C-alpha cells in the first residue's frame, strides 16, 4: 500500500499553505467601520494591540470581518490552548449550556465545579492536601496569591517584577501613595516597584 504525501519544499510554498492570508489592506473596510463605531461607544480604557476585528476562528487561524486570515500565536490570550473552536470544547459548551448556563459557585454548590477542583488538585505537584480557588481573571489570581503569601509568611511587603497581570492588579486597586519607587495600597499592602530592575533594598522585605 502506498501513501501519497504532499511535500512543501520552499518558504513561499510553506507560507502559501500555512501562513496568513491577506485579502485586503489592513485594516479592511469592514474592520475600519467596526473600529470607528467602537471608538464612539466603547470605553477608551480598553487596551487594543491591533485593529483586527475577529469574526470566526478554527484551530490556530482567526478570520476577520474582511476575510483576512491571521495566525493566533497568543491562543486567544491563553484561553484556547486547544485552538479556536476545538470540536470537543464546542461539544462540551453546547452540552453544558443546554443543561445549566450559570450558577454562582460562591453562593451555591455544583458537582462539575467540585470535579474540576479534584482534577486540578490531583494534577498539582506535591503529596500534601490541596484546595482550589477559582477566579475570573489573571489579575484576581495574582491578588489572591499576594494575599495568601502575606497571610502565610506574616509579612506585609511584596517585591513586584511588573508584568501584565500585576499591572492590572496595581491599576485596579485603590492606590494610596507612591514614594521612592514604592507603592502603598490599602488592599494589598506595600509593593516595591522594580519594573524589570532588581530592587536595591530587598532585605527590607
N, C-alpha and C positions, 0 to 999 in steps of 0.2 A: 504494500500500500504506500502510495506517495502522497505527501502533504505539500500543497502549493503554498509558498510563502512569498510575501512581497518585501523586497529589500529596498530600504531607503538609503541612498549612498551619499548624498550631498547635503550640505547645510540648508540650501534653498529648498530641497525636497522635504527635509525634516520640518522646516518652518511652514511650508505649504500644507503639510499633512497634519501637523500637531500644533502649530503656532496660532497666535491670534489672527482673526480675520476681520479686516477693517474695510467697510463698505462706504463710509462717508468720512469727511473731515471730522475731527474730534474737537469739541462735542458736536454731534449731528444736530440737524434742525429740530427734531423732536425732543432731544435731550436739552437743548437750549431753552425751549419753551417751558419744560418742566423746571429747570433751574431758575428761570425768571419768575415763575409762579411761586416756587419755594421761597425766593427772596422776599416776596410780598407777604407771605402768610406764616412762615416757619421762623421760630426764634433764631436770631443770629448767633446764639451761644453754641449751636451745634457745630462741631468741627468737621469739615469735609476736606478730604485729601485730594479729590479729583472730581470733576463734573461728569462722572459716569452715572447714568440713570439706568439701574438694573431692571430688566423685565422678567427674565427666567434664567435658571441655571441647571446644569446637568454635569455631575462629576466635577472636574476642575474648571469647566467652562461656564462663563456668565455672558449672557446676551443682553445688550442694552436695547432701548426703545427704538433705535435706528437700525437694528440688525447687526451691529458690530459685535464680535465675539472676543472676549478677553479671557486670560488665564488667571484664575484666582489663587495666588500663592499664599494668601492670608487665611484661607479656609473660612471665609465669612467672619472675620475677626475671631478665629479659633473656635467656632461653634459648629462647624460642619466638617469634622475631621474625616468623615466617611465620604465626603464630596456632596455637592448640591443634589438634593432630591434623590438620595440613595433609595432604591425601591423598598428595602427593609424598613428604613426610617419612615418613609411615607406611609407604609402599611401600618406601622405602629402608631403613628399620629392619627391616622384615619380611625383605627380601631378604638383608640382612647377617646377621641372626640365624639364618637358615636355612643360611648358609654358614659363619660362624665367629662365636661370641659374644664371645670375649675372647682377646686376645693382648697381652702386655705389651710396649709399644713401647720401654721402657727396657732390655729384655733381648734382644729379637729384632727382626727386620726384617719389615715388612709393606707391600705395594705401595700400598694406599689411603692409608696414612699419608704415604708419600713424595709421592703425587699431591696430597694436600691441602696439604702443605708447599709444593710447587711452585706451586700456585694462590695461596696466601697471599703467597708471596714475589713473585709476578708482580703482584699487586694492591697490594702495599705501595708507598708513594711512594719515589722515588729510583731512580737508574740503577745504583747500586752493588750488588754481590752481597749476598745476604741469607740468613740461616739462621733456622729456626723452632724455637721452644721451646714444646712443648705442656705445659699444666698442667691440674690438676683443678679449680682454683678461682681466683677473683679474688685471694684472699689470696696464693696461690702466685705468681701473675703479678706482683703488686706486690713481693713479696720478691725474685723473680728480677730485676726491674727495678732495685731498690735495689742488689743485689749487682753487677749489670753496670755500673751508674753508678759505683760505688765502684772497681771494677776499672779502668774506662776512664779515670777522672779522677785516680785515685790519692788521692782524698780519702776520709776515713773518717767524716765527719759529714753528716747529711741533715736539711734543714729539712722538716717534715711539716705539710701542711694536712690535718687529720684528716678522714677520710671513712670510710664503712662498711668498705670493704675494708682500709684501712690499720689501722683499729681491730682488725680480725681478726688482722692480722699482729702488731700490738703485743700483743694479748691472748694469742695462741698461742705467742709467743716466750718463752723462759725469761728473765723480767725480772730485771735486776740492781738498779739503784738509780734513784731519782728525786730530782734536786736542781735547784732554781732553774728549774723548768719544763722541764728537760731529762730525757731518758730514756736510760739506758745499757743496751744489750742485747749480750750476748756474741756472738750470731749475726749481728746486723745493724749493730752499731756504735753511734754516738751520734746521737740524734734531738733536735732542738729542737722542743718541743711548742708548736704555735701555736693549735690548736683555734679556727680562724676569725679569729685576730688575726695581724697582721704582726709577725714577731719583731723585737725591738729590736737584736739583735746578730747579724744575718745575715752581717755582714762577717767574723765568726769562722769561717764555714763556707767 
